[in-house]
Amino acid sequence: MTDNRVEIIESCEAQVAELRVRRALPTKGRRTVGAWCFVDHMGPMSLSPDRSIDVAPHPHLGLQTVTWLFGGEFLHRDSLGSEQLIRAGQLNLMTSGHGVAHSEENPGLRSGEMHGMQLWVAQPSMTRDGGADFEHFDELPRAEMANLTGTVLVGTFVDVSSPARRDSDHVGVELDFHGGPVTVALDPTYEYALIVANGAVLVDDVVIRPGALAYLGAGRDECRFDSSGPSRAMLIGGVPFDERLFMWWNFVARTQDEISDAWRAWATGDARFGHVASPFARIEVGPPPWLMALR
């Protein structure tokens, strides 16, 4: 029998450059949802002449970054030579494979609101040592139903499919609730979680608000949502990931040795991660703790 109880896992606060974020994955309560292994909810925050957001060049390994904004803009630069402005409702998807570096910079905005999420998808063994890639989509398909609009970032949701690359069986959808109940079809082979960005959403009589991840479990073929007014959330799901992950800093690997090699490559300026044409100096970080212990 499938256990469909909603499990609420509080997000933890983390610092990313000048930005405080609410980290919904990974936490002590849950490490992954399908292949999704990282979710940072940033903002909403107001920009001002003395308050900007810039994340200097840094490396990634073995993952895809999924950048999604509800408000504001970012300028993406990477070591593939990509330079892409992303606005609200657009998708940036970067595949790191064996190694890539990127920056996310304020494109000159000094006012307005910044609000969004960055998510990581762990790449499976068949692609995680492959080449890097970058995709941008100005528009994505939507599923329209009574009281709900779903924008499909990755995968398929109620027969609507995103054109974005995916290396495993997973889905990511922005759910915009207009107020009132709605029942959506789900894939019973997936496990799912909901992260509310603003407002409040009711699932199985459990109220979900920003600052937590609601784990919905696996085996559901549908889910009933309700909201008293406009609310926004991210629904993520996928077939449970059957590979053990080892994560440190911006790297997703399988062993400490893989992480150690990646850190050495970054620290020595090895060509593995390339060069980002950014005005900001790249982020440097000390060795992982197991290497520190050998010193």
One Martini backbone bead per residue (centre of mass of N, CA, C, O) as a GRO file, in nm:
protein
  295
    1MET     BB    1   0.096   0.036   0.022
    2THR     BB    2   0.062   0.368  -0.023
    3ASP     BB    3   0.226   0.653   0.112
    4ASN     BB    4   0.055   0.989   0.109
    5ARG     BB    5   0.191   1.151   0.303
    6VAL     BB    6   0.275   1.464   0.413
    7GLU     BB    7   0.608   1.598   0.420
    8ILE     BB    8   0.762   1.836   0.626
    9ILE     BB    9   1.056   2.028   0.523
   10GLU     BB   10   1.272   2.237   0.635
   11SER     BB   11   1.447   2.486   0.547
   12CYS     BB   12   1.765   2.620   0.490
   13GLU     BB   13   2.001   2.851   0.542
   14ALA     BB   14   2.193   3.034   0.289
   15GLN     BB   15   2.498   3.141   0.125
   16VAL     BB   16   2.508   3.336  -0.190
   17ALA     BB   17   2.704   3.546  -0.168
   18GLU     BB   18   2.475   3.813  -0.114
   19LEU     BB   19   2.269   3.569  -0.083
   20ARG     BB   20   1.983   3.467   0.069
   21VAL     BB   21   1.867   3.132   0.118
   22ARG     BB   22   1.636   2.856   0.064
   23ARG     BB   23   1.711   2.523   0.139
   24ALA     BB   24   1.539   2.229   0.029
   25LEU     BB   25   1.796   2.110  -0.124
   26PRO     BB   26   1.963   1.958   0.083
   27THR     BB   27   1.866   1.770   0.374
   28LYS     BB   28   1.826   1.579   0.649
   29GLY     BB   29   1.537   1.478   0.542
   30ARG     BB   30   1.648   1.523   0.229
   31ARG     BB   31   1.833   1.461  -0.076
   32THR     BB   32   1.604   1.356  -0.282
   33VAL     BB   33   1.401   1.395  -0.599
   34GLY     BB   34   1.488   1.191  -0.770
   35ALA     BB   35   1.729   1.379  -0.948
   36TRP     BB   36   1.685   1.585  -0.745
   37CYS     BB   37   1.951   1.769  -0.533
   38PHE     BB   38   1.866   2.088  -0.564
   39VAL     BB   39   1.721   2.380  -0.377
   40ASP     BB   40   1.693   2.731  -0.438
   41HIS     BB   41   1.533   3.001  -0.267
   42MET     BB   42   1.511   3.330  -0.402
   43GLY     BB   43   1.354   3.532  -0.229
   44PRO     BB   44   1.216   3.811  -0.222
   45MET     BB   45   1.400   4.102  -0.353
   46SER     BB   46   1.531   4.422  -0.336
   47LEU     BB   47   1.672   4.641  -0.545
   48SER     BB   48   1.971   4.850  -0.537
   49PRO     BB   49   2.247   5.041  -0.576
   50ASP     BB   50   2.367   4.870  -0.297
   51ARG     BB   51   2.200   4.602  -0.418
   52SER     BB   52   2.336   4.315  -0.543
   53ILE     BB   53   2.374   4.029  -0.783
   54ASP     BB   54   2.671   3.820  -0.771
   55VAL     BB   55   2.809   3.525  -0.933
   56ALA     BB   56   3.093   3.406  -0.965
   57PRO     BB   57   3.303   3.206  -1.095
   58HIS     BB   58   3.221   2.849  -1.117
   59PRO     BB   59   3.200   2.510  -1.068
   60HIS     BB   60   3.094   2.197  -1.234
   61LEU     BB   61   2.965   1.851  -1.160
   62GLY     BB   62   2.732   1.610  -1.254
   63LEU     BB   63   2.516   1.838  -1.365
   64GLN     BB   64   2.213   2.035  -1.366
   65THR     BB   65   2.112   2.361  -1.425
   66VAL     BB   66   1.805   2.522  -1.303
   67THR     BB   67   1.688   2.834  -1.413
   68TRP     BB   68   1.427   3.028  -1.230
   69LEU     BB   69   1.213   3.309  -1.278
   70PHE     BB   70   0.969   3.539  -1.135
   71GLY     BB   71   1.187   3.778  -1.100
   72GLY     BB   72   1.390   3.943  -1.300
   73GLU     BB   73   1.755   3.925  -1.370
   74PHE     BB   74   2.010   3.742  -1.559
   75LEU     BB   75   2.359   3.683  -1.635
   76HIS     BB   76   2.491   3.436  -1.837
   77ARG     BB   77   2.811   3.271  -1.799
   78ASP     BB   78   3.045   3.055  -1.981
   79SER     BB   79   3.297   2.815  -2.091
   80LEU     BB   80   3.140   2.793  -2.383
   81GLY     BB   81   3.047   3.116  -2.448
   82SER     BB   82   2.805   3.194  -2.303
   83GLU     BB   83   2.549   3.469  -2.333
   84GLN     BB   84   2.261   3.501  -2.110
   85LEU     BB   85   1.956   3.631  -2.074
   86ILE     BB   86   1.733   3.611  -1.791
   87ARG     BB   87   1.386   3.588  -1.745
   88ALA     BB   88   1.087   3.574  -1.659
   89GLY     BB   89   0.983   3.256  -1.786
   90GLN     BB   90   1.269   3.147  -1.824
   91LEU     BB   91   1.528   2.909  -1.943
   92ASN     BB   92   1.813   2.768  -1.780
   93LEU     BB   93   2.031   2.497  -1.910
   94MET     BB   94   2.305   2.333  -1.753
   95THR     BB   95   2.557   2.107  -1.854
   96SER     BB   96   2.846   1.967  -1.709
   97GLY     BB   97   2.956   1.700  -1.660
   98HIS     BB   98   3.302   1.696  -1.640
   99GLY     BB   99   3.293   2.025  -1.695
  100VAL     BB  100   3.210   2.359  -1.570
  101ALA     BB  101   3.164   2.718  -1.598
  102HIS     BB  102   3.004   2.999  -1.412
  103SER     BB  103   2.792   3.291  -1.418
  104GLU     BB  104   2.586   3.529  -1.216
  105GLU     BB  105   2.454   3.843  -1.322
  106ASN     BB  106   2.402   4.168  -1.305
  107PRO     BB  107   2.257   4.367  -1.579
  108GLY     BB  108   2.211   4.666  -1.416
  109LEU     BB  109   2.018   4.638  -1.193
  110ARG     BB  110   1.866   4.882  -0.934
  111SER     BB  111   1.572   4.762  -0.952
  112GLY     BB  112   1.342   4.573  -0.805
  113GLU     BB  113   1.275   4.218  -0.833
  114MET     BB  114   1.408   3.920  -0.683
  115HIS     BB  115   1.295   3.590  -0.808
  116GLY     BB  116   1.375   3.238  -0.740
  117MET     BB  117   1.523   2.932  -0.882
  118GLN     BB  118   1.769   2.679  -0.808
  119LEU     BB  119   1.843   2.373  -0.977
  120TRP     BB  120   1.940   2.028  -0.945
  121VAL     BB  121   2.060   1.759  -1.159
  122ALA     BB  122   2.149   1.445  -1.155
  123GLN     BB  123   2.362   1.266  -1.331
  124PRO     BB  124   2.402   0.996  -1.488
  125SER     BB  125   2.648   0.777  -1.578
  126MET     BB  126   2.599   0.805  -1.897
  127THR     BB  127   2.662   1.153  -1.872
  128ARG     BB  128   2.860   1.273  -1.640
  129ASP     BB  129   3.134   1.239  -1.843
  130GLY     BB  130   3.056   1.437  -2.040
  131GLY     BB  131   2.962   1.701  -2.199
  132ALA     BB  132   2.889   2.020  -2.225
  133ASP     BB  133   2.591   2.242  -2.186
  134PHE     BB  134   2.349   2.484  -2.340
  135GLU     BB  135   2.019   2.622  -2.259
  136HIS     BB  136   1.751   2.830  -2.405
  137PHE     BB  137   1.413   2.953  -2.308
  138ASP     BB  138   1.163   3.181  -2.369
  139GLU     BB  139   0.957   2.937  -2.400
  140LEU     BB  140   0.692   2.738  -2.254
  141PRO     BB  141   0.483   2.503  -2.193
  142ARG     BB  142   0.125   2.473  -2.118
  143ALA     BB  143  -0.108   2.388  -1.858
  144GLU     BB  144  -0.458   2.414  -1.875
  145MET     BB  145  -0.676   2.474  -1.592
  146ALA     BB  146  -0.872   2.478  -1.344
  147ASN     BB  147  -0.700   2.697  -1.126
  148LEU     BB  148  -0.451   2.628  -1.340
  149THR     BB  149  -0.097   2.680  -1.424
  150GLY     BB  150   0.145   2.490  -1.617
  151THR     BB  151   0.498   2.512  -1.638
  152VAL     BB  152   0.723   2.329  -1.839
  153LEU     BB  153   1.053   2.275  -1.794
  154VAL     BB  154   1.061   1.951  -1.740
  155GLY     BB  155   0.918   1.724  -1.914
  156THR     BB  156   0.599   1.575  -1.807
  157PHE     BB  157   0.260   1.732  -1.792
  158VAL     BB  158  -0.035   1.650  -1.869
  159ASP     BB  159   0.075   1.605  -2.183
  160VAL     BB  160   0.309   1.815  -2.135
  161SER     BB  161   0.614   1.907  -2.310
  162SER     BB  162   0.941   1.967  -2.289
  163PRO     BB  163   1.240   2.059  -2.479
  164ALA     BB  164   1.423   1.993  -2.263
  165ARG     BB  165   1.677   1.848  -2.134
  166ARG     BB  166   1.708   1.494  -2.034
  167ASP     BB  167   1.879   1.214  -1.850
  168SER     BB  168   1.611   1.155  -1.697
  169ASP     BB  169   1.319   1.065  -1.510
  170HIS     BB  170   1.172   1.388  -1.505
  171VAL     BB  171   1.017   1.680  -1.331
  172GLY     BB  172   0.927   2.039  -1.394
  173VAL     BB  173   0.686   2.273  -1.234
  174GLU     BB  174   0.501   2.555  -1.263
  175LEU     BB  175   0.253   2.657  -1.023
  176ASP     BB  176  -0.047   2.844  -1.092
  177PHE     BB  177  -0.269   2.961  -0.864
  178HIS     BB  178  -0.616   3.101  -0.871
  179GLY     BB  179  -0.814   2.955  -0.698
  180GLY     BB  180  -0.893   2.664  -0.581
  181PRO     BB  181  -0.959   2.361  -0.690
  182VAL     BB  182  -0.729   2.085  -0.798
  183THR     BB  183  -0.673   1.806  -1.022
  184VAL     BB  184  -0.382   1.605  -1.086
  185ALA     BB  185  -0.190   1.419  -1.283
  186LEU     BB  186   0.024   1.140  -1.211
  187ASP     BB  187   0.316   0.952  -1.174
  188PRO     BB  188   0.348   0.652  -0.996
  189THR     BB  189   0.676   0.623  -1.048
  190TYR     BB  190   0.693   0.876  -0.885
  191GLU     BB  191   0.835   1.128  -0.699
  192TYR     BB  192   0.727   1.411  -0.489
  193ALA     BB  193   0.749   1.781  -0.473
  194LEU     BB  194   0.685   2.094  -0.290
  195ILE     BB  195   0.756   2.450  -0.360
  196VAL     BB  196   0.677   2.743  -0.220
  197ALA     BB  197   0.694   3.088  -0.318
  198ASN     BB  198   0.383   3.190  -0.289
  199GLY     BB  199   0.170   3.175  -0.051
  200ALA     BB  200  -0.076   2.899  -0.042
  201VAL     BB  201  -0.098   2.534  -0.012
  202LEU     BB  202  -0.324   2.260  -0.041
  203VAL     BB  203  -0.244   1.920   0.086
  204ASP     BB  204  -0.418   1.706   0.243
  205ASP     BB  205  -0.475   1.937   0.470
  206VAL     BB  206  -0.195   2.073   0.405
  207VAL     BB  207  -0.008   2.353   0.469
  208ILE     BB  208   0.185   2.536   0.226
  209ARG     BB  209   0.483   2.726   0.259
  210PRO     BB  210   0.729   2.912   0.262
  211GLY     BB  211   1.027   2.724   0.375
  212ALA     BB  212   0.944   2.442   0.235
  213LEU     BB  213   0.923   2.090   0.189
  214ALA     BB  214   0.685   1.883   0.017
  215TYR     BB  215   0.648   1.549   0.056
  216LEU     BB  216   0.443   1.321  -0.151
  217GLY     BB  217   0.571   1.087  -0.273
  218ALA     BB  218   0.473   0.771  -0.398
  219GLY     BB  219   0.206   0.639  -0.618
  220ARG     BB  220   0.067   0.871  -0.749
  221ASP     BB  221  -0.206   0.956  -0.987
  222GLU     BB  222  -0.290   1.198  -0.793
  223CYS     BB  223  -0.365   1.552  -0.702
  224ARG     BB  224  -0.494   1.772  -0.451
  225PHE     BB  225  -0.551   2.114  -0.475
  226ASP     BB  226  -0.540   2.431  -0.282
  227SER     BB  227  -0.660   2.781  -0.286
  228SER     BB  228  -0.750   3.115  -0.180
  229GLY     BB  229  -0.532   3.217  -0.392
  230PRO     BB  230  -0.274   3.337  -0.526
  231SER     BB  231  -0.020   3.096  -0.622
  232ARG     BB  232   0.323   2.959  -0.597
  233ALA     BB  233   0.496   2.667  -0.745
  234MET     BB  234   0.717   2.380  -0.723
  235LEU     BB  235   0.722   2.084  -0.917
  236ILE     BB  236   0.884   1.779  -0.829
  237GLY     BB  237   1.011   1.480  -1.011
  238GLY     BB  238   1.074   1.114  -1.005
  239VAL     BB  239   1.260   0.861  -1.037
  240PRO     BB  240   1.425   0.707  -0.824
  241PHE     BB  241   1.750   0.738  -0.740
  242ASP     BB  242   1.999   0.460  -0.784
  243GLU     BB  243   2.239   0.655  -0.707
  244ARG     BB  244   2.504   0.732  -0.524
  245LEU     BB  245   2.578   1.035  -0.369
  246PHE     BB  246   2.845   1.290  -0.388
  247MET     BB  247   2.856   1.600  -0.210
  248TRP     BB  248   3.049   1.907  -0.297
  249TRP     BB  249   2.970   2.197  -0.329
  250ASN     BB  250   2.954   2.195  -0.699
  251PHE     BB  251   2.953   1.874  -0.666
  252VAL     BB  252   2.858   1.566  -0.843
  253ALA     BB  253   2.914   1.237  -0.727
  254ARG     BB  254   3.053   0.912  -0.597
  255THR     BB  255   3.337   1.017  -0.488
  256GLN     BB  256   3.605   1.157  -0.334
  257ASP     BB  257   3.805   1.142  -0.571
  258GLU     BB  258   3.640   1.309  -0.770
  259ILE     BB  259   3.640   1.565  -0.601
  260SER     BB  260   3.944   1.602  -0.571
  261ASP     BB  261   4.004   1.633  -0.875
  262ALA     BB  262   3.822   1.879  -0.921
  263TRP     BB  263   3.953   2.071  -0.721
  264ARG     BB  264   4.239   2.068  -0.842
  265ALA     BB  265   4.158   2.177  -1.119
  266TRP     BB  266   4.056   2.449  -1.013
  267ALA     BB  267   4.301   2.542  -0.831
  268THR     BB  268   4.510   2.518  -1.099
  269GLY     BB  269   4.366   2.594  -1.379
  270ASP     BB  270   4.254   2.384  -1.536
  271ALA     BB  271   4.096   2.306  -1.846
  272ARG     BB  272   3.838   2.155  -1.758
  273PHE     BB  273   3.663   2.441  -1.686
  274GLY     BB  274   3.777   2.679  -1.802
  275HIS     BB  275   3.656   3.005  -1.922
  276VAL     BB  276   3.518   3.310  -1.794
  277ALA     BB  277   3.383   3.615  -1.934
  278SER     BB  278   3.439   3.791  -1.655
  279PRO     BB  279   3.469   4.065  -1.426
  280PHE     BB  280   3.501   3.838  -1.222
  281ALA     BB  281   3.647   3.673  -0.991
  282ARG     BB  282   3.703   3.376  -0.910
  283ILE     BB  283   3.615   3.121  -0.710
  284GLU     BB  284   3.763   3.029  -0.407
  285VAL     BB  285   3.855   2.711  -0.250
  286GLY     BB  286   3.911   2.496  -0.030
  287PRO     BB  287   3.962   2.200   0.062
  288PRO     BB  288   3.844   1.927   0.143
  289PRO     BB  289   3.836   1.775   0.449
  290TRP     BB  290   4.002   1.512   0.369
  291LEU     BB  291   4.251   1.683   0.274
  292MET     BB  292   4.305   1.844   0.529
  293ALA     BB  293   4.372   1.587   0.708
  294LEU     BB  294   4.654   1.536   0.539
  295ARG     BB  295   4.821   1.803   0.638
   0.00000   0.00000   0.00000
